[in-house]
């Protein structure tokens, strides 16, 4: 059941990644990137912001420009001459459709850059949130041992609810990466605080799954 929920959320996230460029525009997505860089600067300072932006740009160039991937996607672009020819043969609907195609490709490229930038932010927070999450695991194990020693009851309903919540919370960073609006860099530590709750509850109430 756990893996079914994970698969469902992965499918939802993948569908959102493909759908966001349809409802957004490259101008809006690049504006989101500029706004988010401003939020990062207010949180971490100019020096760290410049470093993050530089790393994101270098990664984007290495993955998509230096490899020729962007150049290949340009082959899917519809030129102005092709648009005019299609409009003459099919009508105004042809220009609208080809315009949407070009807009989708440009928006997806901008979204990819924003996602890379947010991955960099997430990695920057890892040295701080990993010890916290490990401490949450230790707290859950300690509570479980206390229940075992004192003959306390394990809450099956609490365990099931915490596991379901864990799947949802586990997907939040993925949704954060694809969010079509500027996101504060403090989302990551806030997410870690929320993630600690189901971690502690699920481990403390895992009666037959974990060793005692």
MARKOLDREN-748713 format. One record per residue: z, x, y of N, C-alpha, C in turn; residue in three letters; residue number from 1. Coordinates in pm, 1 decimal. Layout:
BEGIN
- n_w, n_u, n_v, ca_w, ca_u, ca_v, c_w, c_u, c_v, aa, i
- Z, X, Y, Z, X, Y, Z, X, Y, ALA, NUM
...
//
This chain:
BEGIN
- n_w, n_u, n_v, ca_w, ca_u, ca_v, c_w, c_u, c_v, aa, i
- 0.0, 82.9, -120.4, 0.0, 0.0, 0.0, 0.0, 87.0, 126.3, UNK, 1
- 78.9, 196.5, 120.7, 86.7, 286.8, 235.8, -50.9, 344.2, 268.4, UNK, 2
- -122.5, 390.5, 165.3, -252.8, 451.6, 188.5, -356.5, 348.4, 231.9, UNK, 3
- -340.3, 223.2, 189.1, -430.6, 117.0, 234.1, -414.4, 94.7, 384.2, UNK, 4
- -289.2, 95.9, 429.3, -263.9, 79.4, 572.2, -320.4, 197.5, 650.7, UNK, 5
- -302.9, 318.0, 599.1, -356.2, 436.5, 665.5, -508.3, 427.6, 674.5, UNK, 6
- -572.1, 390.3, 564.3, -718.3, 377.5, 563.0, -764.0, 272.4, 663.6, UNK, 7
- -691.0, 160.0, 672.2, -727.0, 54.3, 766.2, -720.9, 105.1, 909.7, UNK, 8
- -614.8, 175.7, 943.7, -600.5, 225.6, 1079.9, -701.3, 334.7, 1111.0, UNK, 9
- -733.7, 417.9, 1014.0, -836.6, 519.9, 1034.8, -971.2, 452.9, 1062.9, UNK, 10
- -1001.1, 346.3, 987.7, -1126.2, 273.2, 1010.1, -1128.3, 208.7, 1148.2, UNK, 11
- -1013.3, 154.0, 1190.7, -1004.7, 92.5, 1323.5, -1027.1, 197.6, 1432.0, UNK, 12
- -963.6, 314.0, 1416.9, -978.7, 421.0, 1515.6, -1122.9, 469.7, 1522.7, UNK, 13
- -1187.8, 482.0, 1407.3, -1327.5, 525.5, 1405.2, -1417.0, 423.4, 1474.4, UNK, 14
- -1390.3, 294.7, 1449.0, -1469.3, 189.4, 1513.6, -1448.1, 190.8, 1665.2, UNK, 15
- -1324.1, 215.5, 1708.7, -1296.2, 222.2, 1852.5, -1368.4, 339.5, 1917.3, UNK, 16
- -1371.5, 453.6, 1847.0, -1438.5, 571.4, 1901.3, -1586.1, 543.6, 1925.3, UNK, 17
- -1647.4, 464.5, 1835.3, -1788.6, 430.1, 1851.8, -1809.1, 319.3, 1954.5, UNK, 18
- -1705.9, 234.7, 1973.2, -1720.9, 120.2, 2062.6, -1691.1, 153.5, 2208.1, UNK, 19
- -1601.8, 248.6, 2233.1, -1561.2, 278.7, 2370.5, -1679.2, 316.3, 2459.4, UNK, 20
- -1774.4, 401.6, 2414.1, -1887.7, 434.1, 2502.1, -1973.2, 313.4, 2538.8, UNK, 21
- -1964.4, 205.7, 2461.7, -2042.9, 86.2, 2493.0, -1987.4, 15.2, 2615.4, UNK, 22
- -1853.6, 12.5, 2627.3, -1788.8, -64.9, 2734.5, -1751.6, 23.3, 2853.6, UNK, 23
- -1779.4, 153.6, 2844.9, -1746.4, 243.0, 2955.0, -1873.7, 307.0, 3008.2, UNK, 24
- -1856.5, 401.1, 3097.3, -1970.8, 471.8, 3155.7, -1935.8, 619.7, 3168.3, UNK, 25
- -2037.1, 707.1, 3173.9, -2006.0, 850.4, 3188.1, -1932.5, 881.5, 3317.9, UNK, 26
- -1967.4, 809.5, 3426.3, -1900.3, 832.6, 3553.3, -1751.5, 799.0, 3543.0, UNK, 27
- -1721.0, 685.3, 3479.7, -1581.5, 644.9, 3464.4, -1505.7, 741.6, 3374.5, UNK, 28
- -1570.9, 790.3, 3269.4, -1504.0, 880.1, 3176.5, -1475.6, 1015.9, 3241.7, UNK, 29
- -1571.7, 1068.7, 3318.3, -1546.8, 1195.8, 3388.1, -1442.1, 1178.3, 3497.2, UNK, 30
- -1439.7, 1061.4, 3560.7, -1335.5, 1034.8, 3660.3, -1198.7, 1029.7, 3594.2, UNK, 31
- -1193.1, 973.8, 3473.4, -1068.5, 974.8, 3397.5, -1022.4, 1117.5, 3369.8, UNK, 32
- -1118.2, 1204.6, 3335.5, -1084.4, 1344.4, 3308.8, -1027.2, 1411.7, 3433.1, UNK, 33
- -1089.1, 1385.7, 3550.0, -1038.1, 1445.5, 3673.5, -899.1, 1392.4, 3707.6, UNK, 34
- -880.1, 1260.8, 3690.3, -748.9, 1201.4, 3717.3, -643.3, 1256.8, 3623.1, UNK, 35
- -681.6, 1272.8, 3496.8, -586.5, 1324.6, 3398.0, -550.8, 1469.9, 3426.2, UNK, 36
- -646.3, 1547.7, 3472.3, -615.9, 1685.4, 3510.4, -516.4, 1688.4, 3626.3, UNK, 37
- -526.7, 1590.4, 3715.9, -429.0, 1579.6, 3823.9, -290.0, 1547.7, 3770.6, UNK, 38
- -282.1, 1458.9, 3670.6, -153.6, 1427.4, 3608.5, -94.9, 1549.3, 3537.3, UNK, 39
- -181.9, 1625.4, 3472.1, -136.6, 1747.0, 3402.9, -83.1, 1848.1, 3504.6, UNK, 40
- -153.2, 1859.4, 3617.9, -110.0, 1955.3, 3720.4, 26.1, 1917.3, 3777.4, UNK, 41
- 47.6, 1786.2, 3797.6, 176.9, 1743.0, 3850.4, 288.6, 1764.1, 3749.5, UNK, 42
- 253.7, 1768.8, 3619.8, 355.6, 1786.2, 3516.0, 380.8, 1932.3, 3483.4, UNK, 43
- 275.0, 2013.2, 3474.3, 286.8, 2150.8, 3426.1, 257.7, 2257.0, 3530.9, UNK, 44
- 201.0, 2216.5, 3645.3, 166.3, 2314.6, 3746.4, 19.5, 2354.4, 3739.8, UNK, 45
- -25.5, 2420.7, 3845.3, -167.1, 2455.0, 3857.4, -210.9, 2556.8, 3753.1, UNK, 46
- -128.5, 2657.2, 3728.8, -167.4, 2764.6, 3637.4, -193.3, 2712.5, 3496.6, UNK, 47
- -100.7, 2633.4, 3443.2, -118.2, 2578.7, 3308.2, -235.3, 2481.2, 3302.6, UNK, 48
- -254.7, 2405.4, 3410.7, -365.8, 2309.6, 3414.0, -499.5, 2381.1, 3408.9, UNK, 49
- -511.6, 2488.3, 3485.9, -636.5, 2567.5, 3484.4, -660.6, 2624.6, 3345.2, UNK, 50
- -554.4, 2671.6, 3280.8, -568.2, 2725.8, 3145.6, -612.2, 2621.1, 3045.5, UNK, 51
- -553.0, 2500.6, 3053.8, -591.5, 2392.3, 2963.2, -736.6, 2349.8, 2985.7, UNK, 52
- -774.0, 2334.4, 3112.8, -911.7, 2293.3, 3144.0, -1010.9, 2398.4, 3096.6, UNK, 53
- -976.6, 2524.9, 3115.9, -1065.5, 2633.0, 3071.7, -1079.6, 2633.4, 2920.2, UNK, 54
- -967.3, 2615.8, 2848.8, -972.0, 2613.6, 2702.2, -1052.7, 2494.7, 2651.8, UNK, 55
- -1033.9, 2378.4, 2715.5, -1108.6, 2258.9, 2675.2, -1257.6, 2277.9, 2697.9, UNK, 56
- -1293.7, 2336.9, 2812.2, -1435.6, 2359.8, 2842.8, -1497.7, 2459.3, 2745.6, UNK, 57
- -1425.4, 2567.6, 2718.0, -1477.5, 2668.3, 2624.7, -1494.0, 2609.7, 2484.4, UNK, 58
- -1397.8, 2528.5, 2441.6, -1407.5, 2465.1, 2309.4, -1524.6, 2368.3, 2303.6, UNK, 59
- -1540.2, 2289.1, 2409.5, -1651.3, 2193.3, 2416.8, -1784.9, 2267.1, 2410.4, UNK, 60
- -1796.5, 2374.6, 2488.1, -1922.0, 2451.7, 2488.3, -1949.0, 2514.9, 2352.2, UNK, 61
- -1843.4, 2567.8, 2288.8, -1861.5, 2634.6, 2159.4, -1903.0, 2535.5, 2050.7, UNK, 62
- -1847.2, 2413.9, 2056.0, -1874.8, 2315.7, 1951.0, -2006.3, 2242.0, 1971.3, UNK, 63
- -2042.0, 2215.5, 2095.9, -2153.7, 2124.2, 2119.4, -2272.1, 2186.0, 2193.8, UNK, 64
- -2247.6, 2283.5, 2279.5, -2357.8, 2341.1, 2356.0, -2411.8, 2466.3, 2287.5, UNK, 65
- -2322.2, 2558.3, 2254.4, -2366.9, 2682.8, 2190.2, -2430.1, 2657.6, 2053.8, UNK, 66
- -2386.4, 2553.4, 1985.3, -2442.8, 2521.3, 1853.8, -2574.9, 2444.7, 1863.8, UNK, 67
- -2610.4, 2401.8, 1985.0, -2734.7, 2327.5, 2004.4, -2723.6, 2179.6, 1973.9, UNK, 68
- -2599.8, 2131.2, 1948.5, -2583.7, 1990.0, 1913.9, -2620.3, 1898.7, 2029.9, UNK, 69
- -2576.7, 1937.3, 2150.9, -2610.0, 1855.8, 2267.8, -2760.8, 1851.3, 2288.1, UNK, 70
- -2826.0, 1964.5, 2269.0, -2970.5, 1969.6, 2285.4, -3040.8, 1877.9, 2186.2, UNK, 71
- -2986.0, 1869.4, 2065.7, -3045.2, 1780.8, 1965.3, -3027.7, 1633.9, 2003.0, UNK, 72
- -2910.0, 1600.4, 2058.1, -2887.3, 1461.0, 2097.6, -2976.9, 1423.0, 2214.7, UNK, 73
- -3017.4, 1521.6, 2293.6, -3109.4, 1491.7, 2403.6, -3241.2, 1435.8, 2351.5, UNK, 74
- -3270.1, 1465.3, 2225.3, -3392.0, 1410.1, 2167.3, -3389.1, 1258.8, 2155.5, UNK, 75
- -3266.1, 1202.7, 2155.8, -3253.4, 1057.5, 2149.0, -3265.1, 992.2, 2285.9, UNK, 76
- -3267.7, 1075.2, 2393.5, -3281.1, 1020.6, 2527.8, -3419.4, 957.7, 2545.9, UNK, 77
- -3420.6, 855.8, 2626.8, -3546.8, 789.6, 2661.3, -3582.0, 829.8, 2803.1, UNK, 78
- -3693.6, 898.3, 2821.1, -3733.6, 947.0, 2952.7, -3778.9, 831.2, 3040.7, UNK, 79
- -3789.6, 859.5, 3171.8, -3833.7, 756.7, 3265.8, -3975.0, 709.8, 3231.1, UNK, 80
- -4061.3, 803.9, 3191.8, -4198.4, 764.5, 3155.9, -4197.7, 671.8, 3034.4, UNK, 81
- -4114.6, 703.3, 2936.0, -4105.3, 617.8, 2816.8, -4048.0, 481.9, 2851.3, UNK, 82
- -3951.1, 479.9, 2946.0, -3895.8, 351.8, 2988.5, -4002.0, 266.3, 3057.1, UNK, 83
- -4079.3, 327.1, 3143.6, -4183.7, 252.2, 3214.5, -4290.9, 201.9, 3117.6, UNK, 84
- -4324.0, 285.3, 3018.0, -4423.6, 242.4, 2919.7, -4370.2, 126.6, 2836.7, UNK, 85
- -4243.4, 135.7, 2795.3, -4185.0, 27.0, 2717.1, -4173.2, -100.1, 2797.5, UNK, 86
- -4140.1, -87.4, 2927.1, -4129.2, -205.9, 3012.4, -4264.6, -273.2, 3029.6, UNK, 87
- -4369.4, -192.5, 3038.7, -4503.7, -248.7, 3054.2, -4547.7, -322.7, 2928.7, UNK, 88
- -4504.4, -273.3, 2812.7, -4548.0, -334.1, 2686.6, -4458.0, -448.9, 2642.5, UNK, 89
- -4327.3, -433.4, 2660.1, -4232.7, -532.2, 2607.3, -4171.4, -617.6, 2715.9, UNK, 90
- -4151.6, -558.7, 2834.2, -4088.0, -632.5, 2942.2, -3960.6, -564.3, 2987.5, UNK, 91
- -3887.5, -630.5, 3078.1, -3767.1, -574.2, 3136.3, -3656.5, -544.8, 3036.1, UNK, 92
- -3655.7, -617.7, 2924.0, -3551.6, -594.5, 2823.3, -3558.4, -452.7, 2767.1, UNK, 93
- -3678.8, -397.3, 2761.2, -3695.5, -262.5, 2708.2, -3621.3, -160.5, 2794.1, UNK, 94
- -3633.8, -171.2, 2926.4, -3565.0, -77.2, 3015.4, -3413.8, -92.6, 3002.2, UNK, 95
- -3366.2, -215.7, 2986.2, -3222.0, -238.0, 2972.5, -3167.9, -172.3, 2845.7, UNK, 96
- -3241.6, -187.6, 2735.6, -3197.4, -131.6, 2607.8, -3198.3, 20.0, 2612.0, UNK, 97
- -3305.9, 79.4, 2665.1, -3313.3, 225.3, 2671.4, -3208.7, 281.3, 2767.3, UNK, 98
- -3179.5, 206.8, 2875.0, -3074.3, 249.3, 2967.0, -2938.4, 250.7, 2899.5, UNK, 99
- -2913.5, 150.7, 2816.0, -2787.5, 146.6, 2741.1, -2777.1, 264.0, 2643.7, UNK, 100
- -2890.1, 300.2, 2582.5, -2890.1, 414.0, 2489.3, -2852.2, 543.1, 2560.4, UNK, 101
- -2915.1, 570.1, 2674.1, -2883.6, 690.8, 2749.9, -2738.7, 689.5, 2798.6, UNK, 102
- -2693.4, 572.6, 2844.9, -2555.6, 560.3, 2893.1, -2456.6, 586.8, 2780.4, UNK, 103
- -2487.2, 537.5, 2660.6, -2398.4, 557.0, 2546.1, -2383.7, 705.0, 2513.2, UNK, 104
- -2495.6, 777.1, 2510.6, -2491.4, 919.5, 2476.9, -2413.0, 999.1, 2581.2, UNK, 105
- -2435.0, 968.8, 2709.7, -2363.9, 1039.6, 2816.0, -2214.2, 1010.0, 2810.8, UNK, 106
- -2179.3, 883.2, 2787.2, -2038.4, 844.2, 2781.9, -1970.2, 906.7, 2661.4, UNK, 107
- -2038.2, 911.5, 2548.1, -1979.4, 971.1, 2428.4, -1952.6, 1120.3, 2449.8, UNK, 108
- -2043.1, 1188.1, 2521.1, -2023.0, 1330.1, 2550.7, -1900.8, 1349.2, 2640.1, UNK, 109
- -1886.6, 1262.5, 2741.2, -1770.1, 1271.6, 2830.5, -1641.5, 1239.6, 2755.6, UNK, 110
- -1645.6, 1139.2, 2667.2, -1528.5, 1103.8, 2588.0, -1487.6, 1219.7, 2497.9, UNK, 111
- -1586.1, 1289.8, 2443.0, -1556.9, 1404.4, 2356.8, -1481.8, 1512.5, 2432.9, UNK, 112
- -1523.4, 1538.5, 2556.7, -1453.2, 1638.8, 2637.8, -1308.7, 1595.8, 2664.0, UNK, 113
- -1290.4, 1468.1, 2697.7, -1155.1, 1416.7, 2724.0, -1068.3, 1428.5, 2598.6, UNK, 114
- -1126.5, 1399.9, 2483.1, -1051.5, 1411.5, 2357.8, -1010.9, 1556.8, 2331.2, UNK, 115
- -1100.8, 1650.4, 2357.7, -1067.4, 1792.0, 2338.9, -954.6, 1833.3, 2433.0, UNK, 116
- -960.5, 1785.7, 2557.2, -855.0, 1815.9, 2654.2, -720.4, 1763.7, 2605.5, UNK, 117
- -719.7, 1644.0, 2549.6, -594.3, 1585.0, 2501.7, -543.6, 1655.5, 2375.8, UNK, 118
- -635.3, 1703.8, 2293.4, -592.3, 1783.8, 2177.9, -520.9, 1910.3, 2226.1, UNK, 119
- -574.9, 1972.3, 2330.9, -509.9, 2090.7, 2387.3, -369.5, 2058.6, 2437.2, UNK, 120
- -354.3, 1942.6, 2500.7, -222.1, 1900.9, 2548.5, -128.0, 1880.2, 2430.7, UNK, 121
- -179.2, 1814.4, 2326.2, -96.9, 1789.6, 2207.1, -50.1, 1921.7, 2145.6, UNK, 122
- -141.2, 2016.6, 2134.0, -106.0, 2147.7, 2076.6, -2.3, 2217.9, 2163.6, UNK, 123
- -13.1, 2200.8, 2295.5, 83.0, 2263.8, 2385.5, 223.6, 2209.4, 2366.8, UNK, 124
- 233.8, 2082.9, 2326.0, 364.4, 2021.0, 2304.7, 423.2, 2052.3, 2167.2, UNK, 125
- 341.4, 2098.6, 2072.5, 388.6, 2116.7, 1934.8, 513.0, 2204.9, 1921.2, UNK, 126
- 522.2, 2318.4, 1991.9, 643.5, 2400.5, 1976.5, 771.5, 2327.2, 2014.8, UNK, 127
- 758.1, 2220.0, 2092.7, 876.3, 2145.3, 2136.5, 904.9, 2024.8, 2047.0, UNK, 128
- 797.9, 1954.8, 2003.2, 822.0, 1831.6, 1927.8, 842.1, 1856.9, 1778.0, UNK, 129
- 785.8, 1966.8, 1724.4, 804.2, 1993.9, 1581.8, 950.4, 2016.6, 1544.7, UNK, 130
- 1026.0, 2099.9, 1619.4, 1168.4, 2113.7, 1585.6, 1243.6, 1981.8, 1596.5, UNK, 131
- 1205.0, 1899.0, 1693.5, 1270.6, 1769.1, 1708.7, 1243.8, 1679.1, 1588.4, UNK, 132
- 1117.6, 1674.9, 1542.1, 1083.9, 1590.9, 1427.0, 1147.3, 1644.8, 1299.1, UNK, 133
- 1156.2, 1777.1, 1285.9, 1225.8, 1835.4, 1170.8, 1374.2, 1799.5, 1173.6, UNK, 134
- 1431.9, 1796.6, 1293.2, 1571.9, 1754.4, 1306.6, 1589.2, 1608.0, 1266.4, UNK, 135
- 1487.6, 1524.7, 1296.7, 1492.2, 1383.8, 1256.2, 1488.8, 1371.5, 1104.3, UNK, 136
- 1407.1, 1456.3, 1039.5, 1404.7, 1457.7, 892.7, 1541.4, 1497.2, 839.0, UNK, 137
- 1601.2, 1601.3, 898.8, 1734.4, 1643.5, 855.9, 1838.5, 1535.9, 875.9, UNK, 138
- 1827.5, 1461.5, 985.2, 1920.0, 1350.4, 1009.7, 1905.6, 1243.3, 903.5, UNK, 139
- 1781.3, 1211.9, 866.6, 1759.0, 1111.5, 762.5, 1814.6, 1155.5, 628.7, UNK, 140
- 1793.5, 1282.8, 592.6, 1845.8, 1335.8, 466.2, 1998.6, 1332.3, 465.4, UNK, 141
- 2060.3, 1368.5, 577.0, 2206.6, 1367.1, 586.2, 2261.0, 1226.3, 568.8, UNK, 142
- 2200.3, 1130.2, 635.0, 2245.5, 990.8, 621.8, 2228.6, 941.9, 478.7, UNK, 143
- 2121.7, 985.5, 414.5, 2098.5, 944.1, 275.3, 2205.2, 1001.5, 183.0, UNK, 144
- 2240.9, 1128.1, 204.4, 2345.0, 1189.3, 122.3, 2480.6, 1124.1, 145.1, UNK, 145
- 2506.7, 1087.4, 269.0, 2633.2, 1017.6, 298.4, 2638.4, 884.3, 224.9, UNK, 146
- 2526.3, 811.9, 223.4, 2522.5, 684.4, 150.6, 2545.5, 706.8, 1.9, UNK, 147
- 2486.7, 813.5, -51.8, 2501.3, 840.9, -195.0, 2646.5, 875.7, -229.6, UNK, 148
- 2709.8, 959.0, -147.7, 2848.2, 1001.1, -174.3, 2945.6, 885.1, -158.6, UNK, 149
- 2921.8, 801.0, -58.7, 3013.8, 689.6, -30.7, 2971.7, 560.9, -101.4, UNK, 150
- 2873.5, 570.5, -192.3, 2823.5, 453.9, -266.5, 2772.2, 344.0, -172.5, UNK, 151
- 2709.6, 387.9, -65.6, 2652.0, 290.8, 26.8, 2522.9, 232.3, -28.0, UNK, 152
- 2482.7, 121.1, 28.0, 2362.3, 52.5, -19.1, 2239.3, 103.6, 56.7, UNK, 153
- 2131.3, 116.6, -20.4, 2003.7, 152.9, 40.4, 1929.1, 25.7, 78.9, UNK, 154
- 1881.0, 20.5, 201.8, 1812.1, -99.4, 248.8, 1664.7, -95.9, 214.9, UNK, 155
- 1627.0, -170.4, 111.3, 1485.8, -173.0, 70.9, 1398.2, -231.4, 180.5, UNK, 156
- 1448.9, -337.0, 245.9, 1371.5, -399.1, 354.3, 1357.6, -303.4, 472.7, UNK, 157
- 1466.5, -230.7, 502.3, 1460.4, -132.4, 610.5, 1360.1, -22.4, 578.8, UNK, 158
- 1360.2, 21.5, 452.7, 1268.2, 126.6, 411.0, 1123.3, 79.4, 424.7, UNK, 159
- 1095.2, -41.4, 376.0, 958.4, -94.3, 383.0, 913.8, -111.6, 528.2, UNK, 160
- 1002.9, -165.9, 611.0, 968.9, -184.7, 751.1, 944.9, -52.8, 823.0, UNK, 161
- 1028.0, 47.0, 791.4, 1012.7, 177.7, 855.0, 882.5, 244.9, 812.8, UNK, 162
- 844.4, 228.4, 686.2, 719.3, 288.4, 640.2, 599.0, 224.7, 708.0, UNK, 163
- 602.2, 92.2, 723.8, 493.1, 24.2, 793.8, 487.6, 69.2, 939.9, UNK, 164
- 604.3, 83.1, 1001.5, 608.5, 128.9, 1139.3, 558.2, 272.5, 1150.1, UNK, 165
- 586.3, 353.2, 1048.7, 542.6, 493.6, 1049.6, 390.8, 503.6, 1053.8, UNK, 166
- 322.7, 415.3, 980.3, 176.2, 417.5, 979.1, 122.5, 388.9, 1118.5, UNK, 167
- 179.5, 286.3, 1182.7, 134.4, 250.7, 1317.5, 161.7, 364.0, 1415.4, UNK, 168
- 282.0, 419.8, 1410.9, 318.7, 526.1, 1503.8, 236.4, 652.2, 1476.9, UNK, 169
- 203.4, 676.5, 1351.3, 122.9, 793.6, 1315.8, -16.8, 784.9, 1376.3, UNK, 170
- -66.9, 664.2, 1396.2, -199.7, 645.8, 1452.0, -200.9, 649.8, 1604.8, UNK, 171
- -83.2, 639.6, 1668.3, -79.2, 637.3, 1814.5, -140.6, 761.8, 1878.5, UNK, 172
- -115.1, 884.0, 1825.8, -181.8, 999.9, 1887.1, -333.6, 992.7, 1878.7, UNK, 173
- -385.9, 932.6, 1771.0, -531.7, 919.1, 1758.6, -583.7, 822.1, 1865.2, UNK, 174
- -511.5, 711.2, 1884.8, -550.0, 616.8, 1989.2, -536.0, 680.9, 2127.1, UNK, 175
- -435.8, 765.3, 2141.7, -416.2, 837.7, 2267.8, -537.0, 926.4, 2297.9, UNK, 176
- -589.0, 993.2, 2195.7, -704.4, 1081.2, 2216.6, -825.6, 1004.7, 2266.3, UNK, 177
- -840.7, 879.2, 2223.8, -961.5, 802.8, 2255.4, -942.4, 704.4, 2369.7, UNK, 178
- -823.8, 699.3, 2428.4, -796.8, 600.2, 2533.1, -896.7, 613.5, 2647.9, UNK, 179
- -960.5, 502.6, 2688.7, -1063.1, 510.5, 2793.8, -1005.8, 506.9, 2934.9, UNK, 180
- -877.9, 543.4, 2949.6, -814.9, 548.7, 3080.6, -729.6, 674.8, 3088.6, UNK, 181
- -698.2, 720.8, 3209.3, -615.4, 842.1, 3221.0, -479.3, 822.7, 3154.4, UNK, 182
- -434.5, 924.3, 3083.3, -306.7, 919.1, 3012.3, -217.2, 1032.6, 3060.1, UNK, 183
- -90.1, 1001.6, 3079.5, 4.3, 1104.3, 3119.5, 28.7, 1202.0, 3005.0, UNK, 184
- 45.1, 1330.2, 3033.8, 74.0, 1427.2, 2926.2, 210.8, 1405.8, 2863.8, UNK, 185
- 296.1, 1325.6, 2930.5, 428.6, 1296.7, 2875.1, 423.0, 1192.5, 2764.2, UNK, 186
- 301.5, 1143.8, 2733.6, 289.0, 1050.4, 2621.1, 334.0, 1116.5, 2490.8, UNK, 187
- 304.0, 1245.1, 2472.4, 333.2, 1314.1, 2346.6, 483.6, 1320.9, 2318.4, UNK, 188
- 568.3, 1370.2, 2411.6, 711.9, 1368.4, 2381.6, 767.6, 1227.2, 2366.9, UNK, 189
- 712.5, 1131.8, 2441.4, 756.1, 992.6, 2426.3, 722.7, 942.1, 2286.4, UNK, 190
- 603.4, 978.1, 2237.8, 564.2, 939.8, 2101.9, 658.5, 1001.6, 1998.7, UNK, 191
- 695.5, 1128.1, 2019.7, 785.8, 1195.4, 1925.4, 920.7, 1124.8, 1919.7, UNK, 192
- 969.5, 1078.4, 2033.5, 1096.8, 1005.6, 2035.9, 1087.8, 877.7, 1952.9, UNK, 193
- 975.9, 806.0, 1967.2, 958.2, 682.3, 1891.0, 938.8, 712.6, 1743.1, UNK, 194
- 862.9, 818.8, 1712.0, 834.2, 852.9, 1572.0, 960.4, 890.2, 1496.3, UNK, 195
- 1060.2, 944.1, 1565.8, 1183.3, 986.4, 1498.1, 1257.6, 868.8, 1437.0, UNK, 196
- 1244.4, 751.3, 1496.8, 1320.9, 633.9, 1449.3, 1281.3, 594.4, 1307.5, UNK, 197
- 1152.9, 565.9, 1277.9, 1118.3, 530.4, 1139.9, 1135.2, 645.6, 1041.6, UNK, 198
- 1124.0, 770.2, 1090.2, 1146.1, 884.7, 1000.6, 1289.4, 882.3, 948.6, UNK, 199
- 1383.5, 867.3, 1038.2, 1524.9, 866.1, 999.6, 1555.4, 747.6, 909.1, UNK, 200
- 1506.8, 629.2, 947.8, 1537.4, 507.4, 871.6, 1475.9, 512.6, 732.6, UNK, 201
- 1349.3, 555.9, 722.2, 1282.2, 556.2, 591.8, 1346.7, 656.7, 496.2, UNK, 202
- 1380.3, 776.1, 544.5, 1442.4, 876.2, 456.7, 1582.7, 833.1, 416.3, UNK, 203
- 1656.7, 777.4, 510.7, 1795.4, 735.8, 481.5, 1800.7, 622.3, 380.2, UNK, 204
- 1692.5, 544.2, 368.3, 1694.0, 428.9, 277.8, 1597.6, 441.9, 161.0, UNK, 205
- 1546.5, 563.7, 136.0, 1456.5, 586.8, 22.8, 1540.6, 607.1, -102.2, UNK, 206
- 1571.3, 499.6, -171.1, 1668.9, 505.6, -281.2, 1619.7, 582.0, -402.8, UNK, 207
- 1498.9, 556.1, -447.7, 1451.7, 615.7, -573.6, 1334.8, 712.3, -554.0, UNK, 208
- 1292.1, 733.9, -431.2, 1172.2, 813.7, -408.6, 1206.6, 961.5, -389.1, UNK, 209
- 1309.9, 987.0, -313.1, 1347.8, 1125.1, -284.6, 1462.5, 1168.5, -374.4, UNK, 210
- 1471.5, 1297.0, -407.8, 1585.0, 1344.9, -486.3, 1713.3, 1335.4, -407.5, UNK, 211
- 1823.5, 1314.1, -480.3, 1952.2, 1300.0, -413.5, 2022.0, 1434.8, -398.0, UNK, 212
//
